[in-house]
Each structure stands twice: as C-alpha cells, then as structure tokens.
Amino acid sequence: GLFDSEHKLSIPKAPEKIGVISSPTGAAIQDVLNVLNRRYPLAQIVFAEVQVQGDSAAPTIIDAINKFNITDVDVIIIARGGGSVEDLWPFNDEKLAYAIYNSQIPIISGVGHETDFTICDFVADLRAPTPSVAAELAVPDIREEINNILSLRNALDYHINNFIKDKRYNID
C-alpha cells in the first residue's frame, strides 16, 4: 500500500516554508534554490544537508524527513541529480520508503533525471522528473499570481464603474 494514491498528501498551493533535503555540493541544490527564488521568493527555504549516495545516505535522508516532521514546513523536496543505478540506490531503501510514507508533510521527489525511477519516487506524494521540476511543482509562479490579481482588479474596477453608472442613471 505504500504506492496507493489514496495515501498521497496534497501539495500546498503557496507554501510559506519549504524543506529541501539534498547534498550541499551538488548541482541539484543550486537548481532547486534558483527555481524557488525566481518563482516564489516569498517562501522561506529550510535546508537539510544530507548525503545522497553511499551506505550512509538513506539514514541521513530519513533523519532529515523526521526532523522536518517536527517543524512547521509546509512541503518537503528531496532533490538529487542523476547518476548511475548504484549512485541512486539509497533512494530504493525500504526504511526510507516508510519514512516518506509516514511523513505528515507532503513530499516531492526530485531524484535523478527523467528516465530514472526509484522507490522514493513512487512513495512520495508527487514525483518530479528532475530536481528543478520538483521546485517548480512546489510553488506557484509569482509573476502569474501578480498577473491574475491585476486581471481580477481590472474586472472589479470595470464592474464597480458600471454599477456606479447604473445608479447615477437611476438617480438622474
């Protein structure tokens, strides 16, 4: 039942605080931070430095998930760039799968490249084909939000002006 869609949590539309789990030295973290800051600079980003390959990778990722679950982050992104099957193997760890499944905070998996699939991807609430796309899926584009607000404001102005014209006409 770890992959069942009934268990998947919804990703918040406009998270205030985003937990990012990744290596501090890889390109993935830079990509994620660039996308988050460009698309939605209003969100606070909390970074959990972990190992993303090797025998100790899965335990450090599990620890980061558990720590985020006792904080007020709204969504968690697990990010790691591509690599060989062996490099991505920690993301197939059974204990990591259960940590993701048991998370009370929605998790987006941005592990590997488009053709890479891990158990982490299937258990996560949302799978992204790359770390950059994971960041895009985590937040709205603030420019689109501003344009929507301006469009609504213009429509409201139009309707208020018409309402006032109608009332003036009735008074006259």
Contact map, one row per residue, 1 for C-alpha under 8 A:
1111000000000000000000000000000000000000000000000000000000000000000000000000000000000000000000000000000000000000000000000000000000000000000000000000000000000000000000000000
1111001000000000000000000000000000000000000000000000000000000000000000000000000000000000000000001100100000000000000000000010000000000000000000000000000000000000000000000000
1111101000000000000000000000000000000000000000000000000000000000000000000000000000000000000000000000000000000000000000000110000000000000000000000000000000000000000000000000
1111111100000000000000000000000000000000000000000000000000000000000000000000000000000000000000000000000000000000000000000000000000000000000000000000000000000000000000000000
0011111100000000000000000000000000000000000000000000000000000000000000000000000000000000000000000000000000000000000000000000000000000000000000000000000000000000000000000000
0001111100000000000000000000000000000000000000000000000000000000000000000000000000000000000000000000000000000000000000000000000000000000000000000000000000000000000000000000
0111111110000000000000000000000000000000000000000000000000000000000000000000000000000000000000000000000000000000000000000000000000000000000000000000000000000000000000000000
0001111111000000000000000000000000000000000000000000000000000000000000000000000000000000000000000000000001000000000000000001110000000000000000000000000000000000000000000000
0000001111100000000000000000000000000000000000000000000000000000000000000000000000000000000000000000000011000000000000000000100000000000000000000000000000000000000000000000
0000000111110000000000000000000000000000000000000000000000000000000000000000000000000000000000000000000001000000000000000000100000000000000000000000000000000000000000000000
0000000011111000000000000000000000000000000000000000000000000000000000000010000000000000000000000000000001100000000000000000110000000000010000000000000000000000000000000000
0000000001111110000000000000000000000000000000000000000000000000000000000110000000000000000000000000000000000000000000000000000000000000010000000000000000000000000000000000
0000000000111110000000000000000000000000000000000000000000000000000000000000000000000000000000000000000000000000000000000000000000000000011100000000000000000000000000000000
0000000000011111000000000000000000000000000000000000000000000000000000000000000000000000000000000000000000000000000000000000000000000000001100000000000000000000000000000000
0000000000011111110000000000000000000000001000000000000000000000000000000110000000000000000000000000000000000000000000000000000000000000011000000000000000000000000000000000
0000000000000111110000000000000000000000011100000000000000000000000000001100000000000000000000000000000000000000000000000000000000000000000000000000000000000000000000000000
0000000000000011111000000000000000000000001111000000000000000000000000011110000000000000000000000000000000000000000000000000000000000000000000000000000000000000000000000000
0000000000000011111100000000000000000000001111000000000000000000000000001111100000000000000000000000000000000000000000000000000000000000000000000000000000000000000000000000
0000000000000000111110000000000000000000000011110000000000000000000100001111100000000000000000000000000000000000000000000000000000000000000000000000000000000000000000000000
0000000000000000011111000000000000000000000011110000000000000000000000000001111000000000000000000000000000000000000000000000000000000000000000000000000000000000000000000000
0000000000000000001111100000000000000000000000111100000000001001100000000001111000000000000000000000000000000000000000000000000000000000000000000000000000000000000000000000
0000000000000000000111110001100000000000000000111111000000000000000000000000011100000000000000000000000000000000000000000000000000000000000000000000000000000000000000000000
0000000000000000000011111101100000000000000000001111000000000000000000000000000100000000000000000000000000000000000000000000000000000000000000000000000000000000000000000000
0000000000000000000001111100100000000000000000001100000000000000000000000000000000000000000000000000000000000000000000000000000000000000000000000000000000000000000000000000
0000000000000000000000111110100000000000000000000000000000000000000000000000000000000000000000000000000000000000000000000000000000000000000000000000000000000000000000000000
0000000000000000000000111111110000000000000000000000000000000000000000000000000110000000000000000000000000000000000000000000000000000000000000000000000000000000000000000000
0000000000000000000000001111111000000000000000000000000000000000000000000000000010000000000000000000000000000000000000000000000000000000000000000000000000000000000000000000
0000000000000000000001100111111100000000000000000000000000000000000000000000001110000000000000000000000000000000000000000000000000110000000000000000000000000000000000000000
0000000000000000000001111111111110000000000000000000000000000000000000000000001100000000000000000000000000000000000000000000000000100000000000000000000000000000000000000000
0000000000000000000000000111111111000000000000000000000000000000000000000000000000000000000000000000000000000000000000000000000000000000000000000000000000000000000000000000
0000000000000000000000000011111111100000000000000000000000000000000000000000000000000000000000000000000000000000000000000000000000110000000000000000000000000000000000000000
0000000000000000000000000001111111110000000000000000000000000000000000000000001000000000000000000000000000000000000000000000000000110110000000000000000000000000000000000000
0000000000000000000000000000111111111000000000000000000000000000000000000000000000000000000000000000000000000000000000000000000000000010000000000000000000000000000000000000
0000000000000000000000000000011111111100000000000000000000000000000000000000000000000000000000000000000000000000000000000000000000000000000000000000000000000000000000000000
0000000000000000000000000000001111111110000000000000000000000000000000000000000000000000000000000000000000000000000000000000000000010011000000000000000000000000000000000000
0000000000000000000000000000000111111111101000000000000000000000000000000000000000000000000000000000000000000000000000000000000000000011001000000000000000000000000000000000
0000000000000000000000000000000011111111100000000000000000000000000000000000000000000000000000000000000000000000000000000000000000000000000000000000000000000000000000000000
0000000000000000000000000000000001111111100000000000000000000000000000000000000000000000000000000000000000000000000000000000000000000000000000000000000000000000000000000000
0000000000000000000000000000000000111111100000000000000000000000000000000000000000000000000000000000000000000000000000000000000000000001001111100000000000000000000000000000
0000000000000000000000000000000000011111111000000000000000000000000000000000000000000000000000000000000000000000000000000000000000000000001111000000000000000000000000000000
0000000000000000000000000000000000011111111100000000000000000000000000000000000000000000000000000000000000000000000000000000000000000000000001000000000000000000000000000000
0000000000000001000000000000000000000001111100000000000000000000000000000000000000000000000000000000000000000000000000000000000000000000000000000000000000000000000000000000
0000000000000011110000000000000000010001111110000000000000000000000000000000000000000000000000000000000000000000000000000000000000000000000000000000000000000000000000000000
0000000000000001110000000000000000000000111111000000000000000000000000000000000000000000000000000000000000000000000000000000000000000000000000000000000000000000000000000000
0000000000000000111100000000000000000000001111100000000000000000000000000000000000000000000000000000000000000000000000000000000000000000000000000000000000000000000000000000
0000000000000000111100000000000000000000000111110000000000000000000000000000000000000000000000000000000000000000000000000000000000000000000000000000000000000000000000000000
0000000000000000001111000000000000000000000011111000000000000000000000000000000000000000000000000000000000000000000000000000000000000000000000000000000000000000000000000000
0000000000000000001111000000000000000000000001111100000000000001000000000000000000000000000000000000000000000000000000000000000000000000000000000000000000000000000000000000
0000000000000000000011110000000000000000000000111110000000000000000000000000000000000000000000000000000000000000000000000000000000000000000000000000000000000000000000000000
0000000000000000000011110000000000000000000000011111000010011001000000000000000000000000000000000000000000000000000000000000000000000000000000000000000000000000000000000000
0000000000000000000001100000000000000000000000001111110111011000000000000000000000000000000000000000000000000000000000000000000000000000000000000000000000000000000000000000
0000000000000000000001100000000000000000000000000111110011001000000000000000000100000001010000000000000000000000000000000000000000000000000000000000000000000000000000000000
0000000000000000000000000000000000000000000000000011111111000000000000000000000000000011110000000000000000000000000000000000000000000000000000000000000000000000000000000000
0000000000000000000000000000000000000000000000000011111110000000000000000000000000000010010000000000000000000000000000000000000000000000000000000000000000000000000000000000
0000000000000000000000000000000000000000000000000000111111000000000000000000000000000000010000000000000000000000000000000000000000000000000000000000000000000000000000000000
0000000000000000000000000000000000000000000000000010111111110000000000000000000000000000000000000000000000000000000000000000000000000000000000000000000000000000000000000000
0000000000000000000000000000000000000000000000000111111111111000000000000000000000000000010000000000000000000000000000000000000000000000000000000000000000000000000000000000
0000000000000000000000000000000000000000000000000011101111111100000000000000000000000000011010110000000000000000000000000000000000000000000000000000000000000000000000000000
0000000000000000000000000000000000000000000000000000000111111110000000000000000000000000000000010000000000000000000000000000000000000000000000000000000000000000000000000000
0000000000000000000000000000000000000000000000000110000111111111000000000000000000000000000000000000000000000000000000000000000000000000000000000000000000000000000000000000
0000000000000000000010000000000000000000000000000111000011111111100000000000000000000000000000010000000000000000000000000000000000000000000000000000000000000000000000000000
0000000000000000000000000000000000000000000000000000000001111111110000000000000000000000000000110011000000000000000000000000000000000000000000000000000000000000000000000000
0000000000000000000000000000000000000000000000000000000000111111111000000000000000000000000000000000000000000000000000000000000000000000000000000000000000000000000000000000
0000000000000000000010000000000000000000000000010100000000011111111100000000000000000000000000000000000000000000000000000000000000000000000000000000000000000000000000000000
0000000000000000000010000000000000000000000000000000000000001111111110000001000000000000000000000011001000000000000000000000000000000000000000000000000000000000000000000000
0000000000000000000000000000000000000000000000000000000000000111111111000000000000000000000000000010001000000000000000000000000000000000000000000000000000000000000000000000
0000000000000000000000000000000000000000000000000000000000000011111111100000000000000000000000000000000000000000000000000000000000000000000000000000000000000000000000000000
0000000000000000001000000000000000000000000000000000000000000001111111111001000000000000000000000000000000000000000000000000000000000000000000000000000000000000000000000000
0000000000000000000000000000000000000000000000000000000000000000111111111000000000000000000000000000001110000000000000000000000000000000000000000000000000000000000000000000
0000000000000000000000000000000000000000000000000000000000000000011111110000000000000000000000000000000000000000000000000000000000000000000000000000000000000000000000000000
0000000000000000000000000000000000000000000000000000000000000000001111111000000000000000000000000000000000000000000000000000000000000000000000000000000000000000000000000000
0000000000000000100000000000000000000000000000000000000000000000000111111100000000000000000000000000000000000000000000000000000000000000000000000000000000000000000000000000
0000000000000001111000000000000000000000000000000000000000000000000110111111000000000000000000000000000010000000000000000000000000000000000000000000000000000000000000000000
0000000000010011111000000000000000000000000000000000000000000000000000011111000000000000000000000000000011000000000000000000000000000000000000000000000000000000000000000000
0000000000110010111000000000000000000000000000000000000000000000000000001111100000000000000000000000000011110000000000000000000000000000010000000000000000000000000000000000
0000000000000000011110000000000000000000000000000000000000000000100100001111110000000000000000000000000011110000000000000000000000000000000000000000000000000000000000000000
0000000000000000011110000000000000000000000000000000000000000000000000000011111000000000000000000000000000111100000000000000000000000110010000000000000000000000000000000000
0000000000000000000111000000000000000000000000000000000000000000000000000001111100000000000000000000000000111110000000000000000000100000000000000000000000000000000000000000
0000000000000000000111000001100100000000000000000000000000000000000000000000111110000000000000000000000000001110000000000000000001100100000000000000000000000000000000000000
0000000000000000000001100101100000000000000000000001000000000000000000000000011111000000000000000000000000000111000000000000000000100000000000000000000000000000000000000000
0000000000000000000000000111000000000000000000000000000000000000000000000000001111100000000000000000000000000111100000000000000001100000000000000000000000000000000000000000
0000000000000000000000000000000000000000000000000000000000000000000000000000000111110001000000000000000000000011100100000000000000000000000000000000000000000000000000000000
0000000000000000000000000000000000000000000000000000000000000000000000000000000011111111000000000000000000000001000000000000000000000000000000000000000000000000000000000000
0000000000000000000000000000000000000000000000000000000000000000000000000000000001111111000000000000000000000000000000000000000000000000000000000000000000000000000000000000
0000000000000000000000000000000000000000000000000000000000000000000000000000000000111111100000000000000000000000000000000000000000000000000000000000000000000000000000000000
0000000000000000000000000000000000000000000000000000000000000000000000000000000000111111100000000000000000000000000000000000000000000000000000000000000000000000000000000000
0000000000000000000000000000000000000000000000000000110000000000000000000000000000111111110000000000000000000000000000000000000000000000000000000000000000000000000000000000
0000000000000000000000000000000000000000000000000001100000000000000000000000000001111111111100000000000000000011000001000000000000000000000000000000000000000000000000000000
0000000000000000000000000000000000000000000000000000100000000000000000000000000000001111111110000000000000000000000001000000000000000000000000000000000000000000000000000000
0000000000000000000000000000000000000000000000000001111011000000000000000000000000000011111110000000000000000000000000000000000000000000000000000000000000000000000000000000
0000000000000000000000000000000000000000000000000000000001000000000000000000000000000001111110011000000000000000000001110000000000000000000000000000000000000000000000000000
0000000000000000000000000000000000000000000000000000000000000000000000000000000000000001111111011000000000000000000001110000000000000000000000000000000000000000000000000000
0000000000000000000000000000000000000000000000000000000001000000000000000000000000000000111111111000000000000000000000100000000000000000000000000000000000000000000000000000
0000000000000000000000000000000000000000000000000000000000000000000000000000000000000000000111111100000000000000000000000000000000000000000000000000000000000000000000000000
0000000000000000000000000000000000000000000000000000000001000100000000000000000000000000000011111110000000000000000000000000000000000000000000000000000000000000000000000000
0000000000000000000000000000000000000000000000000000000001101100000000000000000000000000001111111111000000000000000000010000000000000000000000000000000000000000000000000000
0100000000000000000000000000000000000000000000000000000000000000000000000000000000000000001111111111100000000000000000110010000000000000000000000000000000000000000000000000
0100000000000000000000000000000000000000000000000000000000000000000000000000000000000000000001111111110000000000000000000000000000000000000000000000000000000000000000000000
0000000000000000000000000000000000000000000000000000000000000100110000000000000000000000000000111111111000000000000000000000000000000000000000000000000000000000000000000000
0000000000000000000000000000000000000000000000000000000000000100100000000000000000000000000000011111111000100000000000010011000000000000000000000000000000000000000000000000
0100000000000000000000000000000000000000000000000000000000000000000000000000000000000000000000001111111000000000000000000011000000000000000000000000000000000000000000000000
0000000000000000000000000000000000000000000000000000000000000000000000000000000000000000000000000111111100000000000000000000000000000000000000000000000000000000000000000000
0000000000000000000000000000000000000000000000000000000000000000110010000000000000000000000000000011111111100000000000000000000000000000000000000000000000000000000000000000
0000000000000000000000000000000000000000000000000000000000000000000010000000000000000000000000000000011111000000000000000000000000000000000000000000000000000000000000000000
0000000010000000000000000000000000000000000000000000000000000000000010001111000000000000000000000000001111100000000000000000000000000000000000000000000000000000000000000000
0000000111100000000000000000000000000000000000000000000000000000000000000111000000000000000000000000001111110000000000000001100000000000000000000000000000000000000000000000
0000000000100000000000000000000000000000000000000000000000000000000000000011110000000000000000000001001011111000000000000001110000000000000000000000000000000000000000000000
0000000000000000000000000000000000000000000000000000000000000000000000000011110000000000000000000000000001111100000000000001111100000100010000000000000000000000000000000000
0000000000000000000000000000000000000000000000000000000000000000000000000000111000000000000000000000000000111110000000011001111100100100000000000000000000000000000000000000
0000000000000000000000000000000000000000000000000000000000000000000000000000111110000000000000000000000000011111000000001000001111111100000000000000000000000000000000000000
0000000000000000000000000000000000000000000000000000000000000000000000000000011111000001000000000000000000001111100111001000000111100000000000000000000000000000000000000000
0000000000000000000000000000000000000000000000000000000000000000000000000000000111100001000000000000000000000111111110000000000011100000000000000000000000000000000000000000
0000000000000000000000000000000000000000000000000000000000000000000000000000000011000000000000000000000000000011111100000000000011000000000000000000000000000000000000000000
0000000000000000000000000000000000000000000000000000000000000000000000000000000000000000000000000000000000000001111110000000000011000000000000000000000000000000000000000000
0000000000000000000000000000000000000000000000000000000000000000000000000000000000000000000000000000000000000001111110000000000010000000000000000000000000000000000000000000
0000000000000000000000000000000000000000000000000000000000000000000000000000000001000000000000000000000000000011111111000000000010000000000000000000000000000000000000000000
0000000000000000000000000000000000000000000000000000000000000000000000000000000000000000000000000000000000000011011111101000000000000000000000000000000000000000000000000000
0000000000000000000000000000000000000000000000000000000000000000000000000000000000000001101100000000000000000010000111111100000000000000000000000000000000000000000000000000
0000000000000000000000000000000000000000000000000000000000000000000000000000000000000000001110001000000000000000000011111110000000000000000000000000000000000000000000000000
0000000000000000000000000000000000000000000000000000000000000000000000000000000000000000001100011001000000001000000001111111000000000000000000000000000000000000000000000000
0000000000000000000000000000000000000000000000000000000000000000000000000000000000000000000000000000000000001110000011111111011100000000000000000000000000000000000000000000
0010000000000000000000000000000000000000000000000000000000000000000000000000000000000000000000000000000000000000000001111111001000000000000000000000000000000000000000000000
0110000000000000000000000000000000000000000000000000000000000000000000000000000000000000000000001001100000000000000000111111100000000000000000000000000000000000000000000000
0000000100000000000000000000000000000000000000000000000000000000000000000000000000000000000000000001100001111000000000011111111000000000000000000000000000000000000000000000
0000000111100000000000000000000000000000000000000000000000000000000000000000000000000000000000000000000001111000000000000011111000000000000000000000000000000000000000000000
0000000100100000000000000000000000000000000000000000000000000000000000000000000000000000000000000000000000111000000000001001111100000000000000000000000000000000000000000000
0000000000000000000000000000000000000000000000000000000000000000000000000000000000000000000000000000000000011100000000001101111110000100000000000000000000000000000000000000
0000000000000000000000000000000000000000000000000000000000000000000000000000000000000000000000000000000000011110000000001000011111101100100000000000000000000000000000000000
0000000000000000000000000000000000000000000000000000000000000000000000000000000000000000000000000000000000000111111100000000001111101100000000000000000000000000000000000000
0000000000000000000000000000000000000000000000000000000000000000000000000000001010000000000000000000000000000111110000000000000111111100000000000000000000000000000000000000
0000000000000000000000000001101100000000000000000000000000000000000000000000011110000000000000000000000000001111000000000000000111111110000000000000000000000000000000000000
0000000000000000000000000001001100100000000000000000000000000000000000000000000000000000000000000000000000000100000000000000000001111111000000000000000000000000000000000000
0000000000000000000000000000000000000000000000000000000000000000000000000000000000000000000000000000000000000100000000000000000111111111100000000000000000000000000000000000
0000000000000000000000000000000100000000000000000000000000000000000000000000101000000000000000000000000000011100000000000000001111111111110000000000000000000000000000000000
0000000000000000000000000000000110110000000000000000000000000000000000000000100000000000000000000000000000000000000000000000000000111111111000000000000000000000000000000000
0000000000000000000000000000000000110010000000000000000000000000000000000000000000000000000000000000000000000000000000000000000000011111111110000000000000000000000000000000
0000000000000000000000000000000000000000000000000000000000000000000000000000000000000000000000000000000000000000000000000000000100001111111100000000000000000000000000000000
0000000000111010000000000000000000000000000000000000000000000000000000000010100000000000000000000000000000010000000000000000000000000111111100000000000000000000000000000000
0000000000001110000000000000000000010011000000000000000000000000000000000000000000000000000000000000000000000000000000000000000000000011111110000000000000000000000000000000
0000000000001100000000000000000000000011000000000000000000000000000000000000000000000000000000000000000000000000000000000000000000000001111111011000000000000000000000000000
0000000000000000000000000000000000000011000000000000000000000000000000000000000000000000000000000000000000000000000000000000000000000001001111111000000000000000000000000000
0000000000000000000000000000000000000011100000000000000000000000000000000000000000000000000000000000000000000000000000000000000000000000000111111100000000000000000000000000
0000000000000000000000000000000000000010000000000000000000000000000000000000000000000000000000000000000000000000000000000000000000000000000011111110000000000000000000000000
0000000000000000000000000000000000000000000000000000000000000000000000000000000000000000000000000000000000000000000000000000000000000000000111111111000000000000000000000000
0000000000000000000000000000000000000000000000000000000000000000000000000000000000000000000000000000000000000000000000000000000000000000000111111111100000000000000000000000
0000000000000000000000000000000000000000000000000000000000000000000000000000000000000000000000000000000000000000000000000000000000000000000001111111110000000000000000000000
0000000000000000000000000000000000000000000000000000000000000000000000000000000000000000000000000000000000000000000000000000000000000000000000111111111000000000000000000000
0000000000000000000000000000000000000000000000000000000000000000000000000000000000000000000000000000000000000000000000000000000000000000000000011111111100000000000000000000
0000000000000000000000000000000000000000000000000000000000000000000000000000000000000000000000000000000000000000000000000000000000000000000000001111111110000000000000000000
0000000000000000000000000000000000000000000000000000000000000000000000000000000000000000000000000000000000000000000000000000000000000000000000000111111111000000000000000000
0000000000000000000000000000000000000000000000000000000000000000000000000000000000000000000000000000000000000000000000000000000000000000000000000011111111100000000000000000
0000000000000000000000000000000000000000000000000000000000000000000000000000000000000000000000000000000000000000000000000000000000000000000000000001111111110000000000000000
0000000000000000000000000000000000000000000000000000000000000000000000000000000000000000000000000000000000000000000000000000000000000000000000000000111111111000000000000000
0000000000000000000000000000000000000000000000000000000000000000000000000000000000000000000000000000000000000000000000000000000000000000000000000000011111111100000000000000
0000000000000000000000000000000000000000000000000000000000000000000000000000000000000000000000000000000000000000000000000000000000000000000000000000001111111110000000000000
0000000000000000000000000000000000000000000000000000000000000000000000000000000000000000000000000000000000000000000000000000000000000000000000000000000111111111000000000000
0000000000000000000000000000000000000000000000000000000000000000000000000000000000000000000000000000000000000000000000000000000000000000000000000000000011111111100000000000
0000000000000000000000000000000000000000000000000000000000000000000000000000000000000000000000000000000000000000000000000000000000000000000000000000000001111111110000000000
0000000000000000000000000000000000000000000000000000000000000000000000000000000000000000000000000000000000000000000000000000000000000000000000000000000000111111111000000000
0000000000000000000000000000000000000000000000000000000000000000000000000000000000000000000000000000000000000000000000000000000000000000000000000000000000011111111100000000
0000000000000000000000000000000000000000000000000000000000000000000000000000000000000000000000000000000000000000000000000000000000000000000000000000000000001111111110000000
0000000000000000000000000000000000000000000000000000000000000000000000000000000000000000000000000000000000000000000000000000000000000000000000000000000000000111111111000000
0000000000000000000000000000000000000000000000000000000000000000000000000000000000000000000000000000000000000000000000000000000000000000000000000000000000000011111111100000
0000000000000000000000000000000000000000000000000000000000000000000000000000000000000000000000000000000000000000000000000000000000000000000000000000000000000001111111110000
0000000000000000000000000000000000000000000000000000000000000000000000000000000000000000000000000000000000000000000000000000000000000000000000000000000000000000111111111000
0000000000000000000000000000000000000000000000000000000000000000000000000000000000000000000000000000000000000000000000000000000000000000000000000000000000000000011111111100
0000000000000000000000000000000000000000000000000000000000000000000000000000000000000000000000000000000000000000000000000000000000000000000000000000000000000000001111111110
0000000000000000000000000000000000000000000000000000000000000000000000000000000000000000000000000000000000000000000000000000000000000000000000000000000000000000000111111111
0000000000000000000000000000000000000000000000000000000000000000000000000000000000000000000000000000000000000000000000000000000000000000000000000000000000000000000011111111
0000000000000000000000000000000000000000000000000000000000000000000000000000000000000000000000000000000000000000000000000000000000000000000000000000000000000000000001111111
0000000000000000000000000000000000000000000000000000000000000000000000000000000000000000000000000000000000000000000000000000000000000000000000000000000000000000000000111111
0000000000000000000000000000000000000000000000000000000000000000000000000000000000000000000000000000000000000000000000000000000000000000000000000000000000000000000000011111
